[in-house]
């Protein structure tokens, strides 16, 4: 429910009001993206730290995939959002950078 009121609702309201990023996969403004990154940081504290406090020999392979997915997404999401918007080139070069960061964020 917090996710809906902190990310989804303000994101769609701001996009409908004309405040968005010029990326086809990252339309929400940077203000909303800050809450997404905060959610990933909180997920690390909520899920990853208890996994790592347990004895590592008792973890299943699926737990390692969850840990890796959360940490990778927490690191790749800000890069995928901020780097293309700071890239000054236009046209095919910016499209190539946007495509590469799309692979980073969506993988």
N, C-alpha and C positions, 0 to 999 in steps of 0.2 A: 504494500500500500504506500509506503514511503517512496518507493521507486516511481510509482505512478504520479505522485504529487511533486516529486523533486526533479524528475527527468521527462516523463512522457507528456504530461499536461503542459508544463512551461515550454517544452520543445515544440510541440505542435502549435501552441498559441503564438510563439515567436516566429515560427516559419510562416504561419498564416498572416502574420502582421508584416512580413517582408524581411525579417532579420534571419538570414541563413548564410551558410558557407557555400561557395561555388563548387562543391564537390558532390557528385551524384550519389555517393555512398555515405556522406557525412553532412547532412543538411542542417542538423541542429547547431545553433550558435555555440561559441566557445564557453559561454557561461553555463550552459547545460552540460557540455562535455566535461567541465570541471567536476560536476556531481557524478558523472559516470566514472571518472578516474578515482574519485573519493570512494565510490562503491567498490571498485576493484581493490583498493587499499584495505578497506574494511573486510573484504572477502579473504584477503591474505591473513589478517589477524583472526578471523573467525574460523577459517578452514585449514589453512596451511600450517599455522603455528601448532595447533593441537596434533596434526599429523606428525610434525617433526619432533614434538615432545614425546610421542610414543616411541617405543623401541622400533628402530628402523627395520629390523629383520622381520617384524610382524606385519609390515605393510604389504598389501596386495599390489599387483601391477596396476590395477585400475586406480588405486590411490596415487601412484606416481604420475599417471596420466592427468589426474585432476590437479595435482600440485603444479605440474608443468604447464597445463593449460591456463590456470589462473595467473601464474607468474608471467608467462609469455604474453598473455593478453594485457595484463597490467602494464607491461613495458612497451608493447607494440602499439597500443591504442593512442597514447599521446603523440608518439612519433608519426603515426598515420594521419592524425588530425592536424598537427602543427606544421610538419615539414612541407606538405604540398601548398599550404596557404602562404608559406614564406618563400616559396620558389618563384622567382621573378619572371622566368621565361614563359612564353605563351605558346599555344599551338601544340605541335606534336611532342615537343620536349616536356612540356608540363603534363601532357596526357600520359607519357611514358612514366613519369614520376608518380602520377596519381594511380596508374595501374599497378605499379610496383607496391605502393603503400596499401592499395586495396588488398593485394595478396597478403601483406603483413598482417593487416587488421582482421581480415576475414578468414585467415587460415586457422 
